[in-house]
Amino acid sequence: MSIESLLVFLVIGGVAGWLAGLMVKGFGFGLLGNIVVGIVGAFIAGWLFPTLGFSLGSGIVAAILHATIGAVVLLVLLRVIKRA
């Protein structure tokens, strides 16, 4: 993995985590936390979308949307577990 790829990966993760934190009230983890949430969310969506037969397309915007949806799913699951 090149440095450019790693930077794009981190930027997409950060933006996705930040957007998910805005959508799910009460969750903000700071810059590093948002990056981690976005990256984990991208992995969740990468598993969930093909299972459901759903695709958002390709490109940077689709990658951000993909990771954001996965991060929102992750944050909702964390909220449910935290309340239990």
N, C-alpha and C positions, 0 to 999 in steps of 0.2 A: 504494500500500500504506500503510495507516494504521500508527500507532505500535503500537496494540494487536495488529495482525496480525503485525508484525515481532517483537514480544515473544513472542507465542505460537509463532512459527516458531523463534525462538532457544531457547525453553524446551523445545520438542519435540526439537530437534536436540541440545541438551545432555543431556536425559534419555536419548535413544536412544543417543547416543555413550557415555555413562556405562555404560548397561546392556550395550552391545556390548563395551566394555572389560572388564567383569566376566566376560562369557561367554567371551571369547577371551583366555586367559591370556597375560600378558606384554605386553599393549598398554594403556598408559595415557598419554594425551597432555595431561593437564591440562584445565582448563575450556575454554579456547578451542579446543584440539585436539579435545576431545570434541564440541563444538558443530559444528565443521567435519566431523568424521567422521559425525555424525548427519545433518547436512544432505546431505552427499554420499550417504550411505546411503539417505536418503529418495528422492533422485533415481534411484539405482540400482534400488531397489524399485519406484519409479514406472514405470520402463521394463520391469523384469523381470516383475512380476506380471501386467500386461495381456497380455504376450507369452505367458505360460503359462496365461492365462485364469483367474487366481486373484484373489479379492477378500476383504479382511478386513472390509469394511463401512465405516461412516463414524463420525465423532466423534473426540474427542481421544485416547481409549484406542487406537482402531484406528490413528490416525496415529502414535502412539508405537510400537506394535507393528510397523507398516509400516516406519518409519524404522529401528527396531532390527534388524529382519531384514536390511534393506539394508546397515546398518553392519556387521553380523556378516559378511556376504558380502564387503564391502570389506576388513575386517581379515584375513579368511582369505586373500584374494587378496594382500594386502600381505605376509603371512607367507610365502606360497609364493614370491613374487618375491624376498623378502629372503633366503630359503634358497638360491635358485638362483645 
